[in-house]
Amino acid sequence: MARPLSLDLRERVVAAVAQGDSCRTVAARFDVSVSSVVKWSQKARSSGSPAPAPMGGRRPFALAAHRDLVLARLAAEPDITLRALVAELARAGVVVSYFAAWNFCRREGFTFKKKPARRRAGPAGRGAPAR
């Protein structure tokens, strides 16, 4: 991923626009795109600095703020499906995707595998004694 252009260049571009030059002229002079000149100028006007935003990092899980609610629900009914969990969360006002619920459950150590007690009944064929 590319790095942001230097703060020094951004400040010189914003200063040139503030002096009255057009964005196209400034872009040609500093060899940057017109859209960059416009965005940096807007950012300098709104926040006071054309500094780039931090790059990278991790976003928190969508359900991190509702951890207690989800864990209580999973403790009450451990064999609930993810789709049912997402639907119940939506009724409680927490709108998340199926994928967000899956990521949360996986991180908390919950798996949604079929249990041996819930297996299908097999054919009575070879396992049953003949009478």
C-alpha positions as YAML, in Angstrom:
chain: A
units: angstrom
residues:
- id: 1
  name: MET
  ca: [0.00, 0.00, 0.00]
- id: 2
  name: ALA
  ca: [1.30, 3.44, -0.86]
- id: 3
  name: ARG
  ca: [2.27, 5.95, 1.78]
- id: 4
  name: PRO
  ca: [0.55, 9.33, 2.08]
- id: 5
  name: LEU
  ca: [2.38, 12.29, 0.60]
- id: 6
  name: SER
  ca: [4.43, 14.37, 3.04]
- id: 7
  name: LEU
  ca: [2.87, 16.94, 5.32]
- id: 8
  name: ASP
  ca: [5.32, 19.55, 3.99]
- id: 9
  name: LEU
  ca: [3.99, 19.13, 0.44]
- id: 10
  name: ARG
  ca: [0.41, 19.20, 1.64]
- id: 11
  name: GLU
  ca: [0.98, 22.43, 3.57]
- id: 12
  name: ARG
  ca: [2.66, 24.11, 0.58]
- id: 13
  name: VAL
  ca: [-0.24, 23.08, -1.68]
- id: 14
  name: VAL
  ca: [-2.84, 24.39, 0.80]
- id: 15
  name: ALA
  ca: [-0.89, 27.66, 1.21]
- id: 16
  name: ALA
  ca: [-0.81, 28.18, -2.56]
- id: 17
  name: VAL
  ca: [-4.58, 27.67, -2.80]
- id: 18
  name: ALA
  ca: [-5.10, 30.03, 0.13]
- id: 19
  name: GLN
  ca: [-3.10, 32.72, -1.71]
- id: 20
  name: GLY
  ca: [-5.66, 32.62, -4.50]
- id: 21
  name: ASP
  ca: [-4.25, 30.25, -7.10]
- id: 22
  name: SER
  ca: [-6.68, 27.86, -8.75]
- id: 23
  name: CYS
  ca: [-6.64, 24.19, -7.82]
- id: 24
  name: ARG
  ca: [-5.66, 23.21, -11.36]
- id: 25
  name: THR
  ca: [-2.72, 25.62, -11.39]
- id: 26
  name: VAL
  ca: [-1.49, 24.43, -8.01]
- id: 27
  name: ALA
  ca: [-1.88, 20.80, -9.04]
- id: 28
  name: ALA
  ca: [0.24, 21.35, -12.15]
- id: 29
  name: ARG
  ca: [2.89, 23.28, -10.21]
- id: 30
  name: PHE
  ca: [3.33, 20.65, -7.49]
- id: 31
  name: ASP
  ca: [2.71, 17.65, -9.78]
- id: 32
  name: VAL
  ca: [-0.22, 16.24, -7.80]
- id: 33
  name: SER
  ca: [-3.79, 15.50, -8.84]
- id: 34
  name: VAL
  ca: [-6.48, 18.17, -8.79]
- id: 35
  name: SER
  ca: [-8.64, 16.02, -6.54]
- id: 36
  name: SER
  ca: [-5.80, 15.84, -3.98]
- id: 37
  name: VAL
  ca: [-5.50, 19.62, -3.97]
- id: 38
  name: VAL
  ca: [-9.24, 19.99, -3.43]
- id: 39
  name: LYS
  ca: [-9.39, 17.36, -0.67]
- id: 40
  name: TRP
  ca: [-6.34, 18.72, 1.17]
- id: 41
  name: SER
  ca: [-7.74, 22.25, 1.01]
- id: 42
  name: GLN
  ca: [-11.11, 21.09, 2.33]
- id: 43
  name: LYS
  ca: [-9.46, 19.16, 5.14]
- id: 44
  name: ALA
  ca: [-7.30, 22.16, 6.09]
- id: 45
  name: ARG
  ca: [-10.39, 24.38, 6.21]
- id: 46
  name: SER
  ca: [-12.42, 21.94, 8.31]
- id: 47
  name: SER
  ca: [-9.78, 20.66, 10.73]
- id: 48
  name: GLY
  ca: [-7.02, 23.23, 10.51]
- id: 49
  name: SER
  ca: [-4.41, 20.82, 9.13]
- id: 50
  name: PRO
  ca: [-4.05, 18.87, 5.88]
- id: 51
  name: ALA
  ca: [-2.31, 16.01, 7.74]
- id: 52
  name: PRO
  ca: [-3.19, 12.52, 6.52]
- id: 53
  name: ALA
  ca: [-5.39, 10.27, 8.60]
- id: 54
  name: PRO
  ca: [-3.70, 7.33, 10.32]
- id: 55
  name: MET
  ca: [-3.38, 4.24, 8.15]
- id: 56
  name: GLY
  ca: [-4.01, 0.65, 9.05]
- id: 57
  name: GLY
  ca: [-5.01, -0.72, 12.41]
- id: 58
  name: ARG
  ca: [-7.84, -2.99, 13.33]
- id: 59
  name: ARG
  ca: [-11.48, -2.16, 13.65]
- id: 60
  name: PRO
  ca: [-13.24, -3.40, 16.77]
- id: 61
  name: PHE
  ca: [-15.75, -6.20, 16.39]
- id: 62
  name: ALA
  ca: [-19.27, -4.99, 15.68]
- id: 63
  name: LEU
  ca: [-20.65, -6.90, 18.68]
- id: 64
  name: ALA
  ca: [-17.90, -5.90, 21.13]
- id: 65
  name: ALA
  ca: [-20.19, -3.36, 22.82]
- id: 66
  name: HIS
  ca: [-22.96, -5.96, 23.17]
- id: 67
  name: ARG
  ca: [-20.78, -8.83, 24.40]
- id: 68
  name: ASP
  ca: [-22.74, -9.43, 27.62]
- id: 69
  name: LEU
  ca: [-26.06, -9.57, 25.77]
- id: 70
  name: VAL
  ca: [-24.80, -12.09, 23.22]
- id: 71
  name: LEU
  ca: [-23.05, -14.28, 25.80]
- id: 72
  name: ALA
  ca: [-26.17, -14.33, 27.98]
- id: 73
  name: ARG
  ca: [-28.27, -15.35, 24.98]
- id: 74
  name: LEU
  ca: [-25.84, -18.12, 24.03]
- id: 75
  name: ALA
  ca: [-25.79, -19.36, 27.64]
- id: 76
  name: ALA
  ca: [-29.58, -19.49, 27.73]
- id: 77
  name: GLU
  ca: [-29.86, -21.45, 24.48]
- id: 78
  name: PRO
  ca: [-26.52, -22.96, 23.44]
- id: 79
  name: ASP
  ca: [-27.83, -24.65, 20.30]
- id: 80
  name: ILE
  ca: [-29.29, -21.49, 18.74]
- id: 81
  name: THR
  ca: [-28.44, -20.95, 15.10]
- id: 82
  name: LEU
  ca: [-26.48, -17.94, 13.98]
- id: 83
  name: ARG
  ca: [-29.36, -16.76, 11.81]
- id: 84
  name: ALA
  ca: [-31.70, -16.88, 14.82]
- id: 85
  name: LEU
  ca: [-29.13, -15.05, 16.93]
- id: 86
  name: VAL
  ca: [-28.83, -12.29, 14.31]
- id: 87
  name: ALA
  ca: [-32.63, -12.02, 14.13]
- id: 88
  name: GLU
  ca: [-32.93, -11.73, 17.92]
- id: 89
  name: LEU
  ca: [-30.20, -9.10, 18.03]
- id: 90
  name: ALA
  ca: [-32.04, -7.13, 15.34]
- id: 91
  name: ARG
  ca: [-35.22, -7.24, 17.44]
- id: 92
  name: ALA
  ca: [-33.16, -5.91, 20.35]
- id: 93
  name: GLY
  ca: [-31.96, -3.00, 18.18]
- id: 94
  name: VAL
  ca: [-28.49, -4.36, 17.37]
- id: 95
  name: VAL
  ca: [-28.27, -4.72, 13.59]
- id: 96
  name: VAL
  ca: [-25.29, -6.82, 12.54]
- id: 97
  name: SER
  ca: [-24.50, -9.13, 9.67]
- id: 98
  name: TYR
  ca: [-24.36, -12.90, 9.82]
- id: 99
  name: PHE
  ca: [-20.60, -12.67, 9.24]
- id: 100
  name: ALA
  ca: [-20.15, -10.28, 12.20]
- id: 101
  name: ALA
  ca: [-22.03, -12.68, 14.47]
- id: 102
  name: TRP
  ca: [-19.92, -15.59, 13.22]
- id: 103
  name: ASN
  ca: [-16.66, -13.70, 13.87]
- id: 104
  name: PHE
  ca: [-17.78, -12.80, 17.38]
- id: 105
  name: CYS
  ca: [-18.82, -16.37, 18.23]
- id: 106
  name: ARG
  ca: [-15.64, -17.82, 16.79]
- id: 107
  name: ARG
  ca: [-13.51, -15.40, 18.81]
- id: 108
  name: GLU
  ca: [-15.40, -16.28, 21.99]
- id: 109
  name: GLY
  ca: [-14.84, -20.01, 21.39]
- id: 110
  name: PHE
  ca: [-18.36, -21.02, 20.38]
- id: 111
  name: THR
  ca: [-18.70, -23.52, 17.57]
- id: 112
  name: PHE
  ca: [-21.86, -24.43, 15.76]
- id: 113
  name: LYS
  ca: [-21.12, -28.02, 14.93]
- id: 114
  name: LYS
  ca: [-23.69, -30.74, 14.99]
- id: 115
  name: LYS
  ca: [-23.75, -32.71, 18.20]
- id: 116
  name: PRO
  ca: [-23.70, -36.56, 18.23]
- id: 117
  name: ALA
  ca: [-27.13, -36.66, 19.90]
- id: 118
  name: ARG
  ca: [-28.62, -34.82, 16.93]
- id: 119
  name: ARG
  ca: [-27.43, -37.25, 14.21]
- id: 120
  name: ARG
  ca: [-29.85, -38.67, 11.72]
- id: 121
  name: ALA
  ca: [-31.22, -42.10, 12.30]
- id: 122
  name: GLY
  ca: [-29.35, -44.54, 10.11]
- id: 123
  name: PRO
  ca: [-30.79, -47.51, 8.25]
- id: 124
  name: ALA
  ca: [-31.79, -50.47, 10.37]
- id: 125
  name: GLY
  ca: [-29.95, -52.82, 7.97]
- id: 126
  name: ARG
  ca: [-26.71, -54.50, 9.06]
- id: 127
  name: GLY
  ca: [-26.50, -53.26, 12.63]
- id: 128
  name: ALA
  ca: [-29.76, -54.86, 13.73]
- id: 129
  name: PRO
  ca: [-29.80, -58.56, 14.60]
- id: 130
  name: ALA
  ca: [-31.96, -60.82, 12.43]
- id: 131
  name: ARG
  ca: [-35.05, -62.31, 14.12]
...
